[in-house]
Amino acid sequence: MLEYQAYQCPYCGESVEATLDLSGGDQQYIEDCPVCCRPVLFELCTDGRDWSLVVRTEND
């Protein structure tokens, strides 16, 4: 199950969109920002139909 979520890069502040795969349950992974190319840490929490996404720098 895929969802699309806009987020603000914690480095450059640009608004970008992520594709999230909710079928894998809770996840933590790093993707590079498509604008500034710096590593963004994604923390995806799923709970049934509800889910949340937190993005931050890899050093936070």
VENZI-V578217 format. One record per residue. SS is DSSP state (@ for helix, = for strand, . for the rest). NEAR is the number of other C-alpha atoms within 8 Angstrom. D_FIRST is the distance of its C-alpha to the first C-alpha in whole Angstrom. Layout:
# VENZI-V578217
ss:near:d_first
SS:NEAR:D_FIRST
SS:NEAR:D_FIRST
This chain:
# VENZI-V578217
ss:near:d_first
.:5:0
=:8:4
=:8:7
=:8:10
=:8:13
=:8:17
=:9:19
=:8:23
.:13:24
.:9:26
.:7:28
.:7:29
.:7:28
.:7:26
=:8:23
=:9:20
=:8:16
=:8:14
=:8:10
=:8:8
=:8:6
@:10:5
@:6:5
@:6:9
.:8:11
.:9:13
=:9:14
=:8:17
=:7:18
=:9:20
=:8:19
=:9:22
.:10:23
.:6:23
.:6:26
.:8:28
.:7:27
.:7:27
=:10:25
=:14:22
=:12:21
=:13:17
=:11:17
=:12:13
=:10:14
=:11:12
=:6:13
.:5:12
.:5:11
=:6:13
=:9:12
=:7:14
=:8:15
=:7:19
=:11:20
=:10:24
=:10:26
.:8:26
.:3:30
.:4:29
